[in-house]
Amino acid sequence: MAEKCAGDVGFKRPIFQPGDVMLFDELFLHSTAADPGMTETRYAMETWFFGPSAFPDQYTPLAF
């Protein structure tokens, strides 16, 4: 489905440098990519933000 929707434009793969960041929401189609040229350890931090009215009951907020 993703390939069909992308059509002739295709997919884009950003090339990140140390310190780069990408922000996206729940509608942004994404996937982790790797290739043989990636020889260094990669680190990532995932952070979720919720409005007070939509905060999941099973989590404890860090701030109100």
PDB file with one MODEL, atoms N, CA, C and O in Angstrom:
MODEL        1
ATOM      1  N   MET A   1       0.833  -1.164   0.000  1.00  0.00           N
ATOM      2  CA  MET A   1       0.000   0.000   0.000  1.00  0.00           C
ATOM      3  C   MET A   1       0.895   1.251   0.000  1.00  0.00           C
ATOM      4  O   MET A   1       0.619   2.215  -0.714  1.00  0.00           O
ATOM      5  N   ALA A   2       1.957   1.228   0.799  1.00  0.00           N
ATOM      6  CA  ALA A   2       2.843   2.397   0.851  1.00  0.00           C
ATOM      7  C   ALA A   2       3.462   2.677  -0.517  1.00  0.00           C
ATOM      8  O   ALA A   2       3.521   3.826  -0.953  1.00  0.00           O
ATOM      9  N   GLU A   3       3.922   1.627  -1.187  1.00  0.00           N
ATOM     10  CA  GLU A   3       4.515   1.805  -2.514  1.00  0.00           C
ATOM     11  C   GLU A   3       3.495   2.355  -3.505  1.00  0.00           C
ATOM     12  O   GLU A   3       3.821   3.201  -4.337  1.00  0.00           O
ATOM     13  N   LYS A   4       2.269   1.874  -3.413  1.00  0.00           N
ATOM     14  CA  LYS A   4       1.209   2.358  -4.297  1.00  0.00           C
ATOM     15  C   LYS A   4       0.948   3.845  -4.046  1.00  0.00           C
ATOM     16  O   LYS A   4       0.829   4.627  -4.989  1.00  0.00           O
ATOM     17  N   CYS A   5       0.860   4.224  -2.789  1.00  0.00           N
ATOM     18  CA  CYS A   5       0.597   5.624  -2.439  1.00  0.00           C
ATOM     19  C   CYS A   5       1.759   6.534  -2.821  1.00  0.00           C
ATOM     20  O   CYS A   5       1.545   7.687  -3.195  1.00  0.00           O
ATOM     21  N   ALA A   6       2.993   6.023  -2.728  1.00  0.00           N
ATOM     22  CA  ALA A   6       4.168   6.840  -3.053  1.00  0.00           C
ATOM     23  C   ALA A   6       4.251   7.134  -4.546  1.00  0.00           C
ATOM     24  O   ALA A   6       4.786   8.163  -4.959  1.00  0.00           O
ATOM     25  N   GLY A   7       3.718   6.226  -5.344  1.00  0.00           N
ATOM     26  CA  GLY A   7       3.712   6.445  -6.791  1.00  0.00           C
ATOM     27  C   GLY A   7       5.094   6.680  -7.357  1.00  0.00           C
ATOM     28  O   GLY A   7       6.061   6.044  -6.939  1.00  0.00           O
ATOM     29  N   ASP A   8       5.189   7.604  -8.318  1.00  0.00           N
ATOM     30  CA  ASP A   8       6.463   7.910  -8.973  1.00  0.00           C
ATOM     31  C   ASP A   8       7.431   8.652  -8.065  1.00  0.00           C
ATOM     32  O   ASP A   8       8.635   8.662  -8.322  1.00  0.00           O
ATOM     33  N   VAL A   9       6.922   9.271  -7.010  1.00  0.00           N
ATOM     34  CA  VAL A   9       7.792  10.021  -6.090  1.00  0.00           C
ATOM     35  C   VAL A   9       8.702   9.072  -5.325  1.00  0.00           C
ATOM     36  O   VAL A   9       9.871   9.378  -5.091  1.00  0.00           O
ATOM     37  N   GLY A  10       8.163   7.913  -4.934  1.00  0.00           N
ATOM     38  CA  GLY A  10       8.959   6.927  -4.200  1.00  0.00           C
ATOM     39  C   GLY A  10       9.173   7.322  -2.755  1.00  0.00           C
ATOM     40  O   GLY A  10       8.537   8.241  -2.239  1.00  0.00           O
ATOM     41  N   PHE A  11      10.076   6.611  -2.118  1.00  0.00           N
ATOM     42  CA  PHE A  11      10.389   6.860  -0.708  1.00  0.00           C
ATOM     43  C   PHE A  11      11.636   7.704  -0.583  1.00  0.00           C
ATOM     44  O   PHE A  11      12.521   7.647  -1.437  1.00  0.00           O
ATOM     45  N   LYS A  12      11.708   8.481   0.469  1.00  0.00           N
ATOM     46  CA  LYS A  12      12.883   9.292   0.765  1.00  0.00           C
ATOM     47  C   LYS A  12      13.511   8.787   2.052  1.00  0.00           C
ATOM     48  O   LYS A  12      12.798   8.468   3.004  1.00  0.00           O
ATOM     49  N   ARG A  13      14.822   8.710   2.093  1.00  0.00           N
ATOM     50  CA  ARG A  13      15.533   8.254   3.278  1.00  0.00           C
ATOM     51  C   ARG A  13      16.505   9.337   3.704  1.00  0.00           C
ATOM     52  O   ARG A  13      17.497   9.587   3.020  1.00  0.00           O
ATOM     53  N   PRO A  14      16.227   9.985   4.836  1.00  0.00           N
ATOM     54  CA  PRO A  14      17.128  11.048   5.287  1.00  0.00           C
ATOM     55  C   PRO A  14      18.467  10.475   5.747  1.00  0.00           C
ATOM     56  O   PRO A  14      18.530   9.366   6.277  1.00  0.00           O
ATOM     57  N   ILE A  15      19.510  11.227   5.540  1.00  0.00           N
ATOM     58  CA  ILE A  15      20.843  10.871   6.029  1.00  0.00           C
ATOM     59  C   ILE A  15      21.118  11.765   7.234  1.00  0.00           C
ATOM     60  O   ILE A  15      21.217  12.985   7.106  1.00  0.00           O
ATOM     61  N   PHE A  16      21.237  11.151   8.392  1.00  0.00           N
ATOM     62  CA  PHE A  16      21.408  11.900   9.629  1.00  0.00           C
ATOM     63  C   PHE A  16      22.879  12.051   9.995  1.00  0.00           C
ATOM     64  O   PHE A  16      23.705  11.184   9.709  1.00  0.00           O
ATOM     65  N   GLN A  17      23.176  13.162  10.626  1.00  0.00           N
ATOM     66  CA  GLN A  17      24.481  13.438  11.209  1.00  0.00           C
ATOM     67  C   GLN A  17      24.310  13.429  12.724  1.00  0.00           C
ATOM     68  O   GLN A  17      23.189  13.582  13.208  1.00  0.00           O
ATOM     69  N   PRO A  18      25.396  13.252  13.493  1.00  0.00           N
ATOM     70  CA  PRO A  18      25.271  13.290  14.957  1.00  0.00           C
ATOM     71  C   PRO A  18      24.560  14.558  15.416  1.00  0.00           C
ATOM     72  O   PRO A  18      24.902  15.662  14.993  1.00  0.00           O
ATOM     73  N   GLY A  19      23.581  14.390  16.272  1.00  0.00           N
ATOM     74  CA  GLY A  19      22.816  15.520  16.790  1.00  0.00           C
ATOM     75  C   GLY A  19      21.559  15.836  16.019  1.00  0.00           C
ATOM     76  O   GLY A  19      20.745  16.633  16.485  1.00  0.00           O
ATOM     77  N   ASP A  20      21.366  15.236  14.845  1.00  0.00           N
ATOM     78  CA  ASP A  20      20.147  15.482  14.071  1.00  0.00           C
ATOM     79  C   ASP A  20      18.946  14.862  14.777  1.00  0.00           C
ATOM     80  O   ASP A  20      19.082  13.911  15.546  1.00  0.00           O
ATOM     81  N   VAL A  21      17.784  15.413  14.503  1.00  0.00           N
ATOM     82  CA  VAL A  21      16.552  14.913  15.101  1.00  0.00           C
ATOM     83  C   VAL A  21      15.436  14.981  14.068  1.00  0.00           C
ATOM     84  O   VAL A  21      15.446  15.830  13.178  1.00  0.00           O
ATOM     85  N   MET A  22      14.479  14.078  14.199  1.00  0.00           N
ATOM     86  CA  MET A  22      13.297  14.114  13.354  1.00  0.00           C
ATOM     87  C   MET A  22      12.083  13.953  14.261  1.00  0.00           C
ATOM     88  O   MET A  22      12.031  13.036  15.081  1.00  0.00           O
ATOM     89  N   LEU A  23      11.121  14.833  14.112  1.00  0.00           N
ATOM     90  CA  LEU A  23       9.879  14.762  14.876  1.00  0.00           C
ATOM     91  C   LEU A  23       8.749  14.386  13.938  1.00  0.00           C
ATOM     92  O   LEU A  23       8.644  14.921  12.834  1.00  0.00           O
ATOM     93  N   PHE A  24       7.901  13.463  14.378  1.00  0.00           N
ATOM     94  CA  PHE A  24       6.752  13.090  13.571  1.00  0.00           C
ATOM     95  C   PHE A  24       5.618  12.636  14.460  1.00  0.00           C
ATOM     96  O   PHE A  24       5.813  12.339  15.638  1.00  0.00           O
ATOM     97  N   ASP A  25       4.434  12.585  13.886  1.00  0.00           N
ATOM     98  CA  ASP A  25       3.252  12.205  14.660  1.00  0.00           C
ATOM     99  C   ASP A  25       2.789  10.803  14.283  1.00  0.00           C
ATOM    100  O   ASP A  25       3.472  10.101  13.537  1.00  0.00           O
ATOM    101  N   GLU A  26       1.645  10.398  14.790  1.00  0.00           N
ATOM    102  CA  GLU A  26       1.145   9.041  14.575  1.00  0.00           C
ATOM    103  C   GLU A  26       0.724   8.777  13.131  1.00  0.00           C
ATOM    104  O   GLU A  26       0.435   7.633  12.779  1.00  0.00           O
ATOM    105  N   LEU A  27       0.684   9.792  12.304  1.00  0.00           N
ATOM    106  CA  LEU A  27       0.284   9.626  10.905  1.00  0.00           C
ATOM    107  C   LEU A  27       1.474   9.474   9.961  1.00  0.00           C
ATOM    108  O   LEU A  27       1.292   9.208   8.773  1.00  0.00           O
ATOM    109  N   PHE A  28       2.685   9.642  10.480  1.00  0.00           N
ATOM    110  CA  PHE A  28       3.890   9.599   9.654  1.00  0.00           C
ATOM    111  C   PHE A  28       4.344   8.152   9.487  1.00  0.00           C
ATOM    112  O   PHE A  28       4.779   7.522  10.451  1.00  0.00           O
ATOM    113  N   LEU A  29       4.244   7.623   8.264  1.00  0.00           N
ATOM    114  CA  LEU A  29       4.674   6.259   7.987  1.00  0.00           C
ATOM    115  C   LEU A  29       6.197   6.209   8.037  1.00  0.00           C
ATOM    116  O   LEU A  29       6.866   6.986   7.356  1.00  0.00           O
ATOM    117  N   HIS A  30       6.748   5.296   8.843  1.00  0.00           N
ATOM    118  CA  HIS A  30       8.192   5.216   8.983  1.00  0.00           C
ATOM    119  C   HIS A  30       8.636   3.784   9.251  1.00  0.00           C
ATOM    120  O   HIS A  30       7.848   2.929   9.655  1.00  0.00           O
ATOM    121  N   SER A  31       9.905   3.555   9.015  1.00  0.00           N
ATOM    122  CA  SER A  31      10.508   2.249   9.260  1.00  0.00           C
ATOM    123  C   SER A  31      11.999   2.459   9.490  1.00  0.00           C
ATOM    124  O   SER A  31      12.601   3.356   8.898  1.00  0.00           O
ATOM    125  N   THR A  32      12.588   1.647  10.336  1.00  0.00           N
ATOM    126  CA  THR A  32      14.023   1.712  10.566  1.00  0.00           C
ATOM    127  C   THR A  32      14.734   1.077   9.381  1.00  0.00           C
ATOM    128  O   THR A  32      14.356  -0.006   8.932  1.00  0.00           O
ATOM    129  N   ALA A  33      15.751   1.740   8.880  1.00  0.00           N
ATOM    130  CA  ALA A  33      16.508   1.217   7.742  1.00  0.00           C
ATOM    131  C   ALA A  33      17.953   0.967   8.162  1.00  0.00           C
ATOM    132  O   ALA A  33      18.468   1.638   9.057  1.00  0.00           O
ATOM    133  N   ALA A  34      18.589   0.027   7.531  1.00  0.00           N
ATOM    134  CA  ALA A  34      19.999  -0.268   7.784  1.00  0.00           C
ATOM    135  C   ALA A  34      20.619  -0.748   6.473  1.00  0.00           C
ATOM    136  O   ALA A  34      19.939  -1.301   5.609  1.00  0.00           O
ATOM    137  N   ASP A  35      21.912  -0.524   6.351  1.00  0.00           N
ATOM    138  CA  ASP A  35      22.624  -1.045   5.195  1.00  0.00           C
ATOM    139  C   ASP A  35      24.046  -1.410   5.624  1.00  0.00           C
ATOM    140  O   ASP A  35      24.469  -1.026   6.715  1.00  0.00           O
ATOM    141  N   PRO A  36      24.781  -2.132   4.807  1.00  0.00           N
ATOM    142  CA  PRO A  36      26.123  -2.593   5.186  1.00  0.00           C
ATOM    143  C   PRO A  36      27.100  -1.462   5.518  1.00  0.00           C
ATOM    144  O   PRO A  36      28.071  -1.678   6.244  1.00  0.00           O
ATOM    145  N   GLY A  37      26.853  -0.267   4.997  1.00  0.00           N
ATOM    146  CA  GLY A  37      27.738   0.867   5.286  1.00  0.00           C
ATOM    147  C   GLY A  37      27.577   1.426   6.685  1.00  0.00           C
ATOM    148  O   GLY A  37      28.387   2.249   7.112  1.00  0.00           O
ATOM    149  N   MET A  38      26.560   1.006   7.402  1.00  0.00           N
ATOM    150  CA  MET A  38      26.326   1.484   8.768  1.00  0.00           C
ATOM    151  C   MET A  38      27.125   0.594   9.723  1.00  0.00           C
ATOM    152  O   MET A  38      26.651  -0.458  10.150  1.00  0.00           O
ATOM    153  N   THR A  39      28.329   1.028  10.045  1.00  0.00           N
ATOM    154  CA  THR A  39      29.235   0.213  10.856  1.00  0.00           C
ATOM    155  C   THR A  39      29.340   0.682  12.306  1.00  0.00           C
ATOM    156  O   THR A  39      29.915  -0.023  13.136  1.00  0.00           O
ATOM    157  N   GLU A  40      28.810   1.833  12.620  1.00  0.00           N
ATOM    158  CA  GLU A  40      28.900   2.374  13.976  1.00  0.00           C
ATOM    159  C   GLU A  40      27.633   2.053  14.763  1.00  0.00           C
ATOM    160  O   GLU A  40      26.578   1.802  14.181  1.00  0.00           O
ATOM    161  N   THR A  41      27.746   2.063  16.087  1.00  0.00           N
ATOM    162  CA  THR A  41      26.594   1.870  16.952  1.00  0.00           C
ATOM    163  C   THR A  41      25.655   3.053  16.803  1.00  0.00           C
ATOM    164  O   THR A  41      26.087   4.206  16.794  1.00  0.00           O
ATOM    165  N   ARG A  42      24.373   2.761  16.686  1.00  0.00           N
ATOM    166  CA  ARG A  42      23.360   3.817  16.564  1.00  0.00           C
ATOM    167  C   ARG A  42      22.559   3.882  17.855  1.00  0.00           C
ATOM    168  O   ARG A  42      22.211   2.852  18.433  1.00  0.00           O
ATOM    169  N   TYR A  43      22.270   5.094  18.302  1.00  0.00           N
ATOM    170  CA  TYR A  43      21.463   5.307  19.491  1.00  0.00           C
ATOM    171  C   TYR A  43      20.223   6.111  19.121  1.00  0.00           C
ATOM    172  O   TYR A  43      20.258   6.947  18.218  1.00  0.00           O
ATOM    173  N   ALA A  44      19.140   5.853  19.819  1.00  0.00           N
ATOM    174  CA  ALA A  44      17.911   6.592  19.568  1.00  0.00           C
ATOM    175  C   ALA A  44      17.189   6.818  20.888  1.00  0.00           C
ATOM    176  O   ALA A  44      17.334   6.040  21.831  1.00  0.00           O
ATOM    177  N   MET A  45      16.425   7.871  20.940  1.00  0.00           N
ATOM    178  CA  MET A  45      15.596   8.149  22.096  1.00  0.00           C
ATOM    179  C   MET A  45      14.175   8.356  21.589  1.00  0.00           C
ATOM    180  O   MET A  45      13.939   9.156  20.684  1.00  0.00           O
ATOM    181  N   GLU A  46      13.252   7.645  22.167  1.00  0.00           N
ATOM    182  CA  GLU A  46      11.851   7.763  21.784  1.00  0.00           C
ATOM    183  C   GLU A  46      11.103   8.466  22.907  1.00  0.00           C
ATOM    184  O   GLU A  46      11.180   8.054  24.064  1.00  0.00           O
ATOM    185  N   THR A  47      10.391   9.509  22.570  1.00  0.00           N
ATOM    186  CA  THR A  47       9.634  10.283  23.551  1.00  0.00           C
ATOM    187  C   THR A  47       8.219  10.473  23.039  1.00  0.00           C
ATOM    188  O   THR A  47       8.006  10.837  21.882  1.00  0.00           O
ATOM    189  N   TRP A  48       7.259  10.223  23.907  1.00  0.00           N
ATOM    190  CA  TRP A  48       5.851  10.383  23.543  1.00  0.00           C
ATOM    191  C   TRP A  48       5.285  11.568  24.317  1.00  0.00           C
ATOM    192  O   TRP A  48       5.570  11.737  25.502  1.00  0.00           O
ATOM    193  N   PHE A  49       4.487  12.382  23.643  1.00  0.00           N
ATOM    194  CA  PHE A  49       3.853  13.533  24.273  1.00  0.00           C
ATOM    195  C   PHE A  49       2.337  13.382  24.161  1.00  0.00           C
ATOM    196  O   PHE A  49       1.812  13.071  23.091  1.00  0.00           O
ATOM    197  N   PHE A  50       1.645  13.604  25.269  1.00  0.00           N
ATOM    198  CA  PHE A  50       0.194  13.495  25.298  1.00  0.00           C
ATOM    199  C   PHE A  50      -0.398  14.742  25.937  1.00  0.00           C
ATOM    200  O   PHE A  50       0.173  15.290  26.880  1.00  0.00           O
ATOM    201  N   GLY A  51      -1.530  15.188  25.432  1.00  0.00           N
ATOM    202  CA  GLY A  51      -2.283  16.239  26.096  1.00  0.00           C
ATOM    203  C   GLY A  51      -2.928  15.671  27.355  1.00  0.00           C
ATOM    204  O   GLY A  51      -3.175  14.466  27.418  1.00  0.00           O
ATOM    205  N   PRO A  52      -3.208  16.499  28.355  1.00  0.00           N
ATOM    206  CA  PRO A  52      -3.805  16.012  29.604  1.00  0.00           C
ATOM    207  C   PRO A  52      -5.080  15.198  29.390  1.00  0.00           C
ATOM    208  O   PRO A  52      -5.323  14.241  30.124  1.00  0.00           O
ATOM    209  N   SER A  53      -5.883  15.552  28.415  1.00  0.00           N
ATOM    210  CA  SER A  53      -7.148  14.839  28.197  1.00  0.00           C
ATOM    211  C   SER A  53      -6.965  13.477  27.527  1.00  0.00           C
ATOM    212  O   SER A  53      -7.907  12.686  27.483  1.00  0.00           O
ATOM    213  N   ALA A  54      -5.773  13.191  27.007  1.00  0.00           N
ATOM    214  CA  ALA A  54      -5.550  11.937  26.284  1.00  0.00           C
ATOM    215  C   ALA A  54      -4.434  11.099  26.893  1.00  0.00           C
ATOM    216  O   ALA A  54      -3.983  10.136  26.273  1.00  0.00           O
ATOM    217  N   PHE A  55      -3.980  11.444  28.095  1.00  0.00           N
ATOM    218  CA  PHE A  55      -2.859  10.724  28.689  1.00  0.00           C
ATOM    219  C   PHE A  55      -3.292   9.310  29.083  1.00  0.00           C
ATOM    220  O   PHE A  55      -4.315   9.156  29.750  1.00  0.00           O
ATOM    221  N   PRO A  56      -2.540   8.267  28.688  1.00  0.00           N
ATOM    222  CA  PRO A  56      -2.909   6.879  28.995  1.00  0.00           C
ATOM    223  C   PRO A  56      -2.880   6.599  30.499  1.00  0.00           C
ATOM    224  O   PRO A  56      -1.945   6.997  31.194  1.00  0.00           O
ATOM    225  N   ASP A  57      -3.897   5.922  30.985  1.00  0.00           N
ATOM    226  CA  ASP A  57      -4.010   5.630  32.416  1.00  0.00           C
ATOM    227  C   ASP A  57      -2.870   4.765  32.944  1.00  0.00           C
ATOM    228  O   ASP A  57      -2.512   4.883  34.116  1.00  0.00           O
ATOM    229  N   GLN A  58      -2.287   3.896  32.109  1.00  0.00           N
ATOM    230  CA  GLN A  58      -1.273   2.971  32.595  1.00  0.00           C
ATOM    231  C   GLN A  58       0.113   3.590  32.762  1.00  0.00           C
ATOM    232  O   GLN A  58       1.035   2.908  33.209  1.00  0.00           O
ATOM    233  N   TYR A  59       0.282   4.879  32.411  1.00  0.00           N
ATOM    234  CA  TYR A  59       1.577   5.548  32.530  1.00  0.00           C
ATOM    235  C   TYR A  59       1.535   6.619  33.602  1.00  0.00           C
ATOM    236  O   TYR A  59       0.471   7.139  33.937  1.00  0.00           O
ATOM    237  N   THR A  60       2.703   6.943  34.135  1.00  0.00           N
ATOM    238  CA  THR A  60       2.829   8.010  35.119  1.00  0.00           C
ATOM    239  C   THR A  60       3.462   9.208  34.441  1.00  0.00           C
ATOM    240  O   THR A  60       4.555   9.076  33.891  1.00  0.00           O
ATOM    241  N   PRO A  61       2.829  10.369  34.455  1.00  0.00           N
ATOM    242  CA  PRO A  61       3.406  11.547  33.790  1.00  0.00           C
ATOM    243  C   PRO A  61       4.651  12.068  34.531  1.00  0.00           C
ATOM    244  O   PRO A  61       4.742  11.958  35.754  1.00  0.00           O
ATOM    245  N   LEU A  62       5.589  12.625  33.792  1.00  0.00           N
ATOM    246  CA  LEU A  62       6.767  13.242  34.408  1.00  0.00           C
ATOM    247  C   LEU A  62       6.465  14.661  34.855  1.00  0.00           C
ATOM    248  O   LEU A  62       7.110  15.174  35.769  1.00  0.00           O
ATOM    249  N   ALA A  63       5.494  15.298  34.223  1.00  0.00           N
ATOM    250  CA  ALA A  63       5.103  16.664  34.561  1.00  0.00           C
ATOM    251  C   ALA A  63       3.614  16.828  34.272  1.00  0.00           C
ATOM    252  O   ALA A  63       3.055  16.112  33.441  1.00  0.00           O
ATOM    253  N   PHE A  64       2.986  17.754  34.947  1.00  0.00           N
ATOM    254  CA  PHE A  64       1.574  18.031  34.725  1.00  0.00           C
ATOM    255  C   PHE A  64       1.386  19.374  34.077  1.00  0.00           C
ATOM    256  O   PHE A  64       0.254  19.780  33.813  1.00  0.00           O
TER     257      PHE A  64
ENDMDL
END
